[in-house]
């Protein structure tokens, strides 16, 4: 009795990138900023052009909040601003990620940093979450 062997097709680069992006978002949203940075960096190293810039911006957001959790305000400020400059180039949505919503959550942090001159805030805004455009339109 011969068993059927199913041949597995190699995963496309695009599909792999989407899965890693989703994993990076999941890690970011569970406040595992260092792990999110590492997951996204694995894809960033292979990316090119605008995709590389976009991923670098996301990596910098994750790294910024990693610095925040480690009480490194200078690193936090620097990376938050660098990520902002990269991500603002991509409009409201990129790869189904709600960049407008992310920037809206990051702006109070930028304002607070300007006000506190790099000191850790006593009453910080809520930690940001990354969401897809699909999540943004879900009832709930």
Rosetta constraint file for C-alpha pairs under 8 A:
AtomPair CA 11 CA 15 HARMONIC 6.60 0.50
AtomPair CA 11 CA 16 HARMONIC 6.48 0.50
AtomPair CA 12 CA 16 HARMONIC 6.22 0.50
AtomPair CA 13 CA 17 HARMONIC 6.12 0.50
AtomPair CA 14 CA 18 HARMONIC 6.29 0.50
AtomPair CA 15 CA 19 HARMONIC 6.28 0.50
AtomPair CA 16 CA 20 HARMONIC 6.23 0.50
AtomPair CA 17 CA 21 HARMONIC 5.99 0.50
AtomPair CA 17 CA 43 HARMONIC 6.17 0.50
AtomPair CA 18 CA 22 HARMONIC 6.10 0.50
AtomPair CA 19 CA 23 HARMONIC 6.20 0.50
AtomPair CA 20 CA 24 HARMONIC 6.00 0.50
AtomPair CA 20 CA 39 HARMONIC 6.46 0.50
AtomPair CA 20 CA 40 HARMONIC 6.52 0.50
AtomPair CA 20 CA 43 HARMONIC 7.04 0.50
AtomPair CA 21 CA 25 HARMONIC 6.19 0.50
AtomPair CA 21 CA 39 HARMONIC 7.85 0.50
AtomPair CA 21 CA 40 HARMONIC 6.35 0.50
AtomPair CA 22 CA 26 HARMONIC 6.16 0.50
AtomPair CA 23 CA 27 HARMONIC 6.14 0.50
AtomPair CA 23 CA 36 HARMONIC 7.48 0.50
AtomPair CA 23 CA 39 HARMONIC 7.15 0.50
AtomPair CA 24 CA 28 HARMONIC 6.08 0.50
AtomPair CA 24 CA 35 HARMONIC 7.65 0.50
AtomPair CA 24 CA 36 HARMONIC 4.47 0.50
AtomPair CA 24 CA 37 HARMONIC 7.13 0.50
AtomPair CA 24 CA 39 HARMONIC 5.59 0.50
AtomPair CA 24 CA 40 HARMONIC 5.68 0.50
AtomPair CA 25 CA 29 HARMONIC 6.03 0.50
AtomPair CA 25 CA 36 HARMONIC 6.92 0.50
AtomPair CA 25 CA 130 HARMONIC 6.02 0.50
AtomPair CA 25 CA 131 HARMONIC 7.53 0.50
AtomPair CA 26 CA 30 HARMONIC 6.33 0.50
AtomPair CA 26 CA 36 HARMONIC 7.80 0.50
AtomPair CA 27 CA 31 HARMONIC 6.40 0.50
AtomPair CA 27 CA 32 HARMONIC 5.09 0.50
AtomPair CA 27 CA 33 HARMONIC 6.68 0.50
AtomPair CA 27 CA 35 HARMONIC 6.48 0.50
AtomPair CA 27 CA 36 HARMONIC 5.02 0.50
AtomPair CA 28 CA 32 HARMONIC 5.42 0.50
AtomPair CA 28 CA 33 HARMONIC 5.21 0.50
AtomPair CA 28 CA 35 HARMONIC 7.85 0.50
AtomPair CA 28 CA 36 HARMONIC 5.35 0.50
AtomPair CA 28 CA 62 HARMONIC 6.56 0.50
AtomPair CA 28 CA 129 HARMONIC 7.10 0.50
AtomPair CA 28 CA 130 HARMONIC 7.33 0.50
AtomPair CA 29 CA 128 HARMONIC 7.65 0.50
AtomPair CA 29 CA 129 HARMONIC 5.17 0.50
AtomPair CA 29 CA 130 HARMONIC 6.48 0.50
AtomPair CA 32 CA 36 HARMONIC 6.14 0.50
AtomPair CA 32 CA 66 HARMONIC 7.97 0.50
AtomPair CA 33 CA 37 HARMONIC 6.11 0.50
AtomPair CA 33 CA 62 HARMONIC 4.93 0.50
AtomPair CA 33 CA 63 HARMONIC 6.38 0.50
AtomPair CA 33 CA 65 HARMONIC 6.36 0.50
AtomPair CA 33 CA 66 HARMONIC 5.15 0.50
AtomPair CA 34 CA 38 HARMONIC 6.29 0.50
AtomPair CA 34 CA 62 HARMONIC 6.78 0.50
AtomPair CA 34 CA 63 HARMONIC 6.43 0.50
AtomPair CA 34 CA 66 HARMONIC 5.86 0.50
AtomPair CA 35 CA 39 HARMONIC 6.15 0.50
AtomPair CA 36 CA 40 HARMONIC 6.15 0.50
AtomPair CA 36 CA 59 HARMONIC 7.49 0.50
AtomPair CA 36 CA 62 HARMONIC 6.35 0.50
AtomPair CA 37 CA 41 HARMONIC 5.98 0.50
AtomPair CA 37 CA 58 HARMONIC 7.97 0.50
AtomPair CA 37 CA 59 HARMONIC 4.99 0.50
AtomPair CA 37 CA 60 HARMONIC 7.62 0.50
AtomPair CA 37 CA 62 HARMONIC 5.53 0.50
AtomPair CA 37 CA 63 HARMONIC 6.14 0.50
AtomPair CA 38 CA 42 HARMONIC 6.47 0.50
AtomPair CA 39 CA 43 HARMONIC 7.30 0.50
AtomPair CA 40 CA 44 HARMONIC 6.14 0.50
AtomPair CA 40 CA 55 HARMONIC 6.83 0.50
AtomPair CA 40 CA 58 HARMONIC 7.74 0.50
AtomPair CA 40 CA 59 HARMONIC 6.25 0.50
AtomPair CA 41 CA 45 HARMONIC 6.06 0.50
AtomPair CA 41 CA 55 HARMONIC 7.72 0.50
AtomPair CA 41 CA 56 HARMONIC 7.71 0.50
AtomPair CA 41 CA 59 HARMONIC 6.75 0.50
AtomPair CA 42 CA 46 HARMONIC 7.32 0.50
AtomPair CA 43 CA 47 HARMONIC 6.27 0.50
AtomPair CA 43 CA 55 HARMONIC 7.98 0.50
AtomPair CA 44 CA 48 HARMONIC 7.96 0.50
AtomPair CA 44 CA 51 HARMONIC 7.93 0.50
AtomPair CA 44 CA 52 HARMONIC 5.54 0.50
AtomPair CA 44 CA 55 HARMONIC 5.78 0.50
AtomPair CA 44 CA 56 HARMONIC 6.69 0.50
AtomPair CA 45 CA 52 HARMONIC 7.78 0.50
AtomPair CA 47 CA 51 HARMONIC 6.07 0.50
AtomPair CA 47 CA 52 HARMONIC 4.91 0.50
AtomPair CA 48 CA 52 HARMONIC 4.93 0.50
AtomPair CA 48 CA 53 HARMONIC 8.00 0.50
AtomPair CA 49 CA 53 HARMONIC 6.64 0.50
AtomPair CA 50 CA 54 HARMONIC 6.10 0.50
AtomPair CA 51 CA 55 HARMONIC 6.13 0.50
AtomPair CA 52 CA 56 HARMONIC 6.04 0.50
AtomPair CA 53 CA 57 HARMONIC 6.27 0.50
AtomPair CA 53 CA 86 HARMONIC 6.68 0.50
AtomPair CA 54 CA 58 HARMONIC 6.57 0.50
AtomPair CA 54 CA 86 HARMONIC 6.77 0.50
AtomPair CA 54 CA 87 HARMONIC 6.27 0.50
AtomPair CA 54 CA 90 HARMONIC 7.59 0.50
AtomPair CA 55 CA 59 HARMONIC 6.14 0.50
AtomPair CA 56 CA 60 HARMONIC 6.11 0.50
AtomPair CA 56 CA 83 HARMONIC 7.56 0.50
AtomPair CA 56 CA 86 HARMONIC 7.77 0.50
AtomPair CA 57 CA 61 HARMONIC 6.38 0.50
AtomPair CA 57 CA 82 HARMONIC 7.35 0.50
AtomPair CA 57 CA 83 HARMONIC 4.39 0.50
AtomPair CA 57 CA 84 HARMONIC 7.19 0.50
AtomPair CA 57 CA 86 HARMONIC 5.31 0.50
AtomPair CA 57 CA 87 HARMONIC 5.60 0.50
AtomPair CA 58 CA 62 HARMONIC 6.38 0.50
AtomPair CA 58 CA 83 HARMONIC 6.76 0.50
AtomPair CA 58 CA 87 HARMONIC 7.65 0.50
AtomPair CA 59 CA 63 HARMONIC 6.07 0.50
AtomPair CA 59 CA 83 HARMONIC 7.90 0.50
AtomPair CA 60 CA 64 HARMONIC 5.86 0.50
AtomPair CA 60 CA 79 HARMONIC 5.50 0.50
AtomPair CA 60 CA 80 HARMONIC 6.77 0.50
AtomPair CA 60 CA 82 HARMONIC 7.09 0.50
AtomPair CA 60 CA 83 HARMONIC 5.20 0.50
AtomPair CA 61 CA 65 HARMONIC 6.42 0.50
AtomPair CA 61 CA 79 HARMONIC 6.69 0.50
AtomPair CA 61 CA 80 HARMONIC 5.83 0.50
AtomPair CA 61 CA 83 HARMONIC 5.67 0.50
AtomPair CA 62 CA 66 HARMONIC 6.21 0.50
AtomPair CA 63 CA 67 HARMONIC 6.25 0.50
AtomPair CA 63 CA 76 HARMONIC 7.70 0.50
AtomPair CA 63 CA 79 HARMONIC 6.93 0.50
AtomPair CA 64 CA 68 HARMONIC 6.28 0.50
AtomPair CA 64 CA 75 HARMONIC 6.57 0.50
AtomPair CA 64 CA 76 HARMONIC 4.38 0.50
AtomPair CA 64 CA 77 HARMONIC 7.16 0.50
AtomPair CA 64 CA 78 HARMONIC 7.68 0.50
AtomPair CA 64 CA 79 HARMONIC 5.01 0.50
AtomPair CA 64 CA 80 HARMONIC 5.46 0.50
AtomPair CA 65 CA 69 HARMONIC 6.17 0.50
AtomPair CA 65 CA 76 HARMONIC 6.40 0.50
AtomPair CA 66 CA 70 HARMONIC 6.34 0.50
AtomPair CA 66 CA 76 HARMONIC 7.76 0.50
AtomPair CA 67 CA 71 HARMONIC 6.23 0.50
AtomPair CA 67 CA 72 HARMONIC 5.06 0.50
AtomPair CA 67 CA 73 HARMONIC 6.96 0.50
AtomPair CA 67 CA 75 HARMONIC 5.83 0.50
AtomPair CA 67 CA 76 HARMONIC 5.13 0.50
AtomPair CA 68 CA 72 HARMONIC 5.67 0.50
AtomPair CA 68 CA 73 HARMONIC 6.18 0.50
AtomPair CA 68 CA 75 HARMONIC 7.80 0.50
AtomPair CA 68 CA 76 HARMONIC 5.44 0.50
AtomPair CA 68 CA 120 HARMONIC 7.95 0.50
AtomPair CA 71 CA 120 HARMONIC 7.10 0.50
AtomPair CA 72 CA 76 HARMONIC 6.16 0.50
AtomPair CA 73 CA 77 HARMONIC 5.96 0.50
AtomPair CA 73 CA 118 HARMONIC 5.26 0.50
AtomPair CA 73 CA 119 HARMONIC 6.17 0.50
AtomPair CA 73 CA 120 HARMONIC 6.40 0.50
AtomPair CA 74 CA 78 HARMONIC 6.14 0.50
AtomPair CA 74 CA 118 HARMONIC 6.26 0.50
AtomPair CA 75 CA 79 HARMONIC 6.07 0.50
AtomPair CA 76 CA 80 HARMONIC 5.91 0.50
AtomPair CA 77 CA 81 HARMONIC 6.21 0.50
AtomPair CA 77 CA 110 HARMONIC 7.79 0.50
AtomPair CA 77 CA 113 HARMONIC 6.95 0.50
AtomPair CA 77 CA 118 HARMONIC 6.88 0.50
AtomPair CA 78 CA 82 HARMONIC 6.26 0.50
AtomPair CA 79 CA 83 HARMONIC 5.94 0.50
AtomPair CA 80 CA 84 HARMONIC 6.12 0.50
AtomPair CA 80 CA 110 HARMONIC 7.63 0.50
AtomPair CA 81 CA 85 HARMONIC 6.30 0.50
AtomPair CA 81 CA 110 HARMONIC 7.78 0.50
AtomPair CA 82 CA 86 HARMONIC 6.41 0.50
AtomPair CA 83 CA 87 HARMONIC 6.03 0.50
AtomPair CA 84 CA 88 HARMONIC 5.92 0.50
AtomPair CA 84 CA 103 HARMONIC 7.54 0.50
AtomPair CA 85 CA 89 HARMONIC 7.14 0.50
AtomPair CA 86 CA 90 HARMONIC 7.92 0.50
AtomPair CA 87 CA 91 HARMONIC 7.76 0.50
AtomPair CA 87 CA 99 HARMONIC 7.40 0.50
AtomPair CA 90 CA 94 HARMONIC 6.41 0.50
AtomPair CA 90 CA 99 HARMONIC 7.80 0.50
AtomPair CA 91 CA 99 HARMONIC 7.03 0.50
AtomPair CA 91 CA 100 HARMONIC 7.17 0.50
AtomPair CA 92 CA 98 HARMONIC 6.24 0.50
AtomPair CA 92 CA 99 HARMONIC 4.96 0.50
AtomPair CA 92 CA 100 HARMONIC 4.45 0.50
AtomPair CA 92 CA 101 HARMONIC 7.81 0.50
AtomPair CA 93 CA 97 HARMONIC 5.47 0.50
AtomPair CA 93 CA 98 HARMONIC 4.98 0.50
AtomPair CA 93 CA 99 HARMONIC 5.21 0.50
AtomPair CA 93 CA 100 HARMONIC 6.85 0.50
AtomPair CA 93 CA 133 HARMONIC 7.45 0.50
AtomPair CA 94 CA 98 HARMONIC 7.10 0.50
AtomPair CA 94 CA 99 HARMONIC 6.93 0.50
AtomPair CA 96 CA 132 HARMONIC 5.25 0.50
AtomPair CA 96 CA 133 HARMONIC 5.43 0.50
AtomPair CA 96 CA 134 HARMONIC 7.47 0.50
AtomPair CA 97 CA 130 HARMONIC 7.27 0.50
AtomPair CA 97 CA 131 HARMONIC 5.95 0.50
AtomPair CA 97 CA 132 HARMONIC 4.26 0.50
AtomPair CA 97 CA 133 HARMONIC 5.92 0.50
AtomPair CA 98 CA 102 HARMONIC 6.38 0.50
AtomPair CA 98 CA 130 HARMONIC 7.13 0.50
AtomPair CA 98 CA 131 HARMONIC 5.71 0.50
AtomPair CA 98 CA 132 HARMONIC 5.18 0.50
AtomPair CA 98 CA 133 HARMONIC 5.31 0.50
AtomPair CA 98 CA 136 HARMONIC 7.56 0.50
AtomPair CA 99 CA 103 HARMONIC 6.03 0.50
AtomPair CA 100 CA 104 HARMONIC 6.14 0.50
AtomPair CA 101 CA 105 HARMONIC 6.38 0.50
AtomPair CA 101 CA 130 HARMONIC 7.87 0.50
AtomPair CA 101 CA 131 HARMONIC 7.83 0.50
AtomPair CA 102 CA 106 HARMONIC 6.19 0.50
AtomPair CA 102 CA 128 HARMONIC 6.90 0.50
AtomPair CA 102 CA 129 HARMONIC 6.95 0.50
AtomPair CA 102 CA 130 HARMONIC 6.04 0.50
AtomPair CA 102 CA 131 HARMONIC 7.76 0.50
AtomPair CA 103 CA 107 HARMONIC 5.98 0.50
AtomPair CA 104 CA 108 HARMONIC 7.68 0.50
AtomPair CA 105 CA 109 HARMONIC 7.64 0.50
AtomPair CA 105 CA 126 HARMONIC 7.96 0.50
AtomPair CA 105 CA 127 HARMONIC 7.89 0.50
AtomPair CA 105 CA 128 HARMONIC 5.53 0.50
AtomPair CA 105 CA 129 HARMONIC 7.82 0.50
AtomPair CA 106 CA 110 HARMONIC 6.45 0.50
AtomPair CA 106 CA 128 HARMONIC 6.67 0.50
AtomPair CA 107 CA 111 HARMONIC 6.15 0.50
AtomPair CA 108 CA 112 HARMONIC 5.97 0.50
AtomPair CA 108 CA 125 HARMONIC 6.54 0.50
AtomPair CA 109 CA 113 HARMONIC 6.11 0.50
AtomPair CA 109 CA 124 HARMONIC 7.50 0.50
AtomPair CA 109 CA 125 HARMONIC 6.61 0.50
AtomPair CA 110 CA 114 HARMONIC 6.33 0.50
AtomPair CA 111 CA 115 HARMONIC 6.28 0.50
AtomPair CA 112 CA 116 HARMONIC 5.92 0.50
AtomPair CA 112 CA 121 HARMONIC 7.22 0.50
AtomPair CA 112 CA 124 HARMONIC 7.76 0.50
AtomPair CA 113 CA 117 HARMONIC 5.62 0.50
AtomPair CA 113 CA 118 HARMONIC 5.43 0.50
AtomPair CA 113 CA 119 HARMONIC 7.26 0.50
AtomPair CA 113 CA 121 HARMONIC 7.90 0.50
AtomPair CA 114 CA 118 HARMONIC 7.25 0.50
AtomPair CA 116 CA 120 HARMONIC 7.37 0.50
AtomPair CA 116 CA 121 HARMONIC 6.74 0.50
AtomPair CA 131 CA 135 HARMONIC 6.05 0.50
AtomPair CA 131 CA 136 HARMONIC 6.71 0.50
AtomPair CA 132 CA 136 HARMONIC 6.33 0.50
AtomPair CA 133 CA 137 HARMONIC 6.49 0.50
AtomPair CA 134 CA 138 HARMONIC 6.50 0.50
